[in-house]
Amino acid sequence: MDKLLFNPIRLKIISSLINNSECDFNYLKKITESTQGNLSIQLKKLKEEKYIHIEKRFSNNYPKTSCSITEKGKIKFEEFFKNLITLKDNG
């Protein structure tokens, strides 16, 4: 079982990115119900493992952070989900 995705916040992030090609920081903060600091840490962990790509830019003089899932992230999410189903069916 992928321990990186076992964290509820990281799982919500990856689940959101599976369904959307790109999500901004504020959207992810809202859906994860996380603090800004905690979300930043969780995004960094996913980025370090190359599950997501993070892009930082400016929009109307305000910093904007957006995230997208990588191919590796998609594969790991699918594997995680299949493992959960197997555990459910065998448990």
N, C-alpha and C positions, 0 to 999 in steps of 0.2 A: 504494500500500500504506500502510495506517495505521501510522505509525511508533510511535504511542503503544502499540499492541497488539503490536508486534514484540518488546517486552521480555517475557521469559519469566514474570517474576513477575506483571506486569500481565495477561498473557494467562491465567495460572492463576486470578487473581482473577475476571476477567470470565467465564471458563468455569465457575467454581464458581457464580457468581451467576446465570448462565443456567439452571443446573440446580436451583437452590434460590432460593426467593423472598427469603431473607435469610440472611446468614452473619455470625457474630460474629468479632471480631478474633482470638481464640485459634484458632478453626478455620482462618481464612485463614493465620495464621502457621504452623500445622502443615502445611497442604497446599502452601504455597509454599516451605516449608523456609527461611524468611527470618528475619532478626533483627527484633526489635520496631521498631527505628529504620528499617530499610530498608523494611519493610512500611508503616510510617506515611508515608514519603515517596511510595511508589508509590500508596497510597490517595489521598493529597493530589493527586497529578497526575491521577488518574482523576476525582476530584471536581471539580477546577478545570475540566476539559473537559466536565463534566456527564454523564459515563458512568455514575457511581454516585451514590447518596445515602448520606450517613453520618449516623447518629443516635447521639448519646452520651447515656447516662442512667445512673442508679444502680440497682443491684439488691443488696439486702441490704448497703447501705453500701459497695459496691464499684462502681467505674466500669465500665460496659459499653458497648462500641462495637459497633454492628452496621451492616452495609452491605447495600444492595440495588441492583440494576441499574436504570437509567432506560430509558425508551423509546429515547433516543438511543444509549445503551450497547448495547442489543439490536441496533439497526440497524447500528451500527459493527462489532459482532462478526460479524454475518451477512455484511456486506460483506467483512470481513477473511478470513473462512472461504472465501467464494466466490472471492476473489482467489487464495488459496493453491491451491485446486483448479484454477483456470485455469492458474496457473504450472506445476503438476504435469502437467497434461494437455498443455500446449504445450512443456514442457521436455524 
